[in-house]
């Protein structure tokens, strides 16, 4: 992971902590966070969350998390 990715993750985590109370009942949904504005979009899939975010910010990159989980996706066996 490079320093730009580390910084993006840090910013996304701060935004997420701020909006987390608004996400009650959304466990497992994907959340695409636009780092400059703090705007976010939710979706049932990663693609859906990113598409909704692009409607608000077509030219911006987003950081994707999953509500209530440590990672947006898991590769291999699901952790218990």
Residue frames as qw, qx, qy, qz and C-alpha x, y, z in Angstrom:
[[0.000, 0.891, 0.455, 0.000, 0.00, 0.00, 0.00],
 [0.445, 0.337, -0.035, 0.829, 1.49, 3.36, -0.92],
 [0.144, -0.241, -0.429, 0.859, 1.25, 6.60, 1.06],
 [0.324, -0.050, -0.263, -0.908, -1.52, 8.00, -1.19],
 [0.594, -0.275, -0.698, -0.289, -3.64, 4.92, -0.50],
 [0.427, -0.274, -0.660, 0.554, -2.87, 5.14, 3.22],
 [0.032, 0.121, 0.167, -0.978, -3.91, 8.79, 3.26],
 [0.466, -0.151, -0.472, -0.733, -7.12, 8.06, 1.31],
 [0.573, -0.309, -0.759, 0.023, -8.00, 5.31, 3.77],
 [0.277, -0.230, -0.510, 0.782, -7.36, 7.62, 6.72],
 [0.230, 0.033, -0.072, -0.970, -9.62, 10.34, 5.26],
 [0.557, -0.195, -0.630, -0.504, -12.34, 7.80, 4.38],
 [0.491, -0.289, -0.759, 0.315, -12.24, 6.38, 7.92],
 [0.069, -0.184, -0.348, 0.917, -12.66, 9.86, 9.41],
 [0.416, -0.034, -0.297, -0.859, -15.63, 10.60, 7.16],
 [0.573, -0.204, -0.768, -0.203, -17.11, 7.19, 7.91],
 [0.319, -0.248, -0.692, 0.598, -16.85, 7.76, 11.69],
 [0.138, 0.127, 0.123, -0.974, -18.68, 11.07, 11.27],
 [0.564, 0.029, -0.339, -0.753, -21.57, 9.58, 9.25],
 [0.230, 0.027, -0.969, 0.081, -21.74, 6.18, 10.98],
 [0.250, 0.247, 0.671, -0.653, -24.78, 7.11, 13.14],
 [0.543, 0.398, -0.094, -0.734, -26.74, 7.75, 9.93],
 [0.451, 0.311, -0.774, -0.317, -25.95, 4.23, 8.70],
 [0.402, -0.072, 0.803, -0.435, -27.86, 2.27, 11.34],
 [0.734, 0.354, 0.473, -0.336, -29.80, -0.54, 9.70],
 [0.594, 0.725, -0.263, -0.231, -27.52, -0.50, 6.64],
 [0.559, -0.492, 0.659, 0.108, -25.15, -3.30, 7.74],
 [0.673, 0.071, 0.679, 0.287, -23.41, -4.97, 4.81],
 [0.489, 0.843, 0.225, -0.002, -24.27, -2.29, 2.24],
 [0.646, 0.144, 0.112, 0.741, -21.44, -0.87, 0.16],
 [0.072, -0.942, -0.172, 0.278, -20.60, 2.79, 0.76],
 [0.623, 0.389, 0.142, 0.664, -18.65, 4.84, -1.79],
 [0.304, -0.837, -0.179, 0.417, -17.15, 7.91, -0.12],
 [0.483, 0.726, 0.039, 0.487, -15.96, 10.89, -2.17],
 [0.665, -0.274, -0.326, 0.613, -12.99, 12.12, -0.16],
 [0.207, 0.212, -0.003, 0.955, -13.00, 15.85, -0.96],
 [0.386, -0.407, -0.189, -0.806, -16.68, 16.57, -0.29],
 [0.222, -0.094, 0.818, -0.523, -17.49, 13.77, 2.16],
 [0.731, 0.150, -0.081, -0.660, -20.51, 12.88, 0.04],
 [0.226, -0.189, 0.956, 0.003, -21.35, 9.21, -0.02],
 [0.702, 0.106, -0.323, -0.626, -23.59, 6.77, -1.83],
 [0.541, -0.189, 0.779, -0.255, -24.91, 3.41, -0.68],
 [0.658, 0.279, -0.485, -0.504, -25.62, 0.33, -2.75],
 [0.933, -0.173, 0.241, -0.205, -26.40, -3.34, -2.40],
 [0.899, 0.183, 0.110, 0.381, -23.40, -4.03, -4.65],
 [0.474, -0.432, 0.160, 0.751, -20.05, -2.35, -5.08],
 [0.250, 0.269, 0.551, 0.749, -21.02, -1.37, -8.62],
 [0.142, -0.787, -0.551, -0.239, -24.31, 0.18, -7.49],
 [0.428, -0.775, -0.157, 0.437, -22.61, 2.31, -4.82],
 [0.416, -0.257, 0.344, 0.802, -19.99, 3.54, -7.30],
 [0.143, 0.481, 0.618, 0.605, -22.61, 4.31, -9.97],
 [0.239, -0.867, -0.437, -0.005, -24.64, 6.36, -7.49],
 [0.463, -0.640, 0.044, 0.612, -21.50, 8.23, -6.44],
 [0.380, 0.049, 0.491, 0.783, -20.61, 8.96, -10.09],
 [0.034, 0.755, 0.568, 0.325, -24.00, 10.63, -10.52],
 [0.325, -0.912, -0.155, 0.196, -22.97, 13.18, -7.87],
 [0.226, -0.802, 0.436, 0.340, -19.27, 13.43, -8.75],
 [0.886, 0.456, 0.022, -0.078, -18.62, 12.08, -12.27],
 [0.583, 0.661, -0.384, 0.275, -14.89, 12.80, -12.35],
 [0.303, -0.682, 0.538, -0.391, -13.93, 11.94, -8.77],
 [0.513, 0.112, -0.844, 0.111, -12.44, 8.80, -7.30],
 [0.675, -0.536, 0.043, -0.505, -14.12, 7.22, -4.30],
 [0.043, 0.320, -0.895, 0.308, -13.07, 5.02, -1.44],
 [0.733, -0.212, -0.415, -0.495, -15.36, 2.03, -0.96],
 [0.130, -0.235, 0.834, -0.482, -16.10, 0.39, 2.36],
 [0.481, -0.340, -0.745, -0.314, -18.82, -1.90, 3.59],
 [0.430, -0.591, 0.139, -0.668, -21.04, -0.71, 6.42],
 [0.784, -0.470, 0.263, -0.310, -20.16, -2.47, 9.66],
 [0.975, 0.069, 0.065, 0.200, -17.38, -4.58, 8.14],
 [0.512, -0.620, 0.298, 0.514, -13.59, -4.33, 8.04],
 [0.224, -0.228, 0.645, 0.694, -13.30, -4.70, 4.27],
 [0.548, 0.356, -0.115, -0.748, -15.41, -4.04, 1.19],
 [0.877, 0.224, -0.338, -0.256, -14.65, -7.49, -0.24],
 [0.630, -0.486, 0.605, -0.028, -13.10, -10.68, 1.03],
 [0.629, 0.475, -0.578, -0.211, -10.94, -12.98, -1.06],
 [0.327, 0.163, -0.904, 0.221, -10.91, -16.57, 0.10],
 [0.394, -0.457, -0.789, 0.113, -12.71, -17.82, 3.18],
 [0.264, -0.779, -0.121, -0.556, -14.91, -15.40, 5.13],
 [0.185, 0.279, -0.687, 0.645, -13.44, -14.56, 8.54],
 [0.496, -0.530, -0.681, -0.097, -15.46, -15.67, 11.53]]
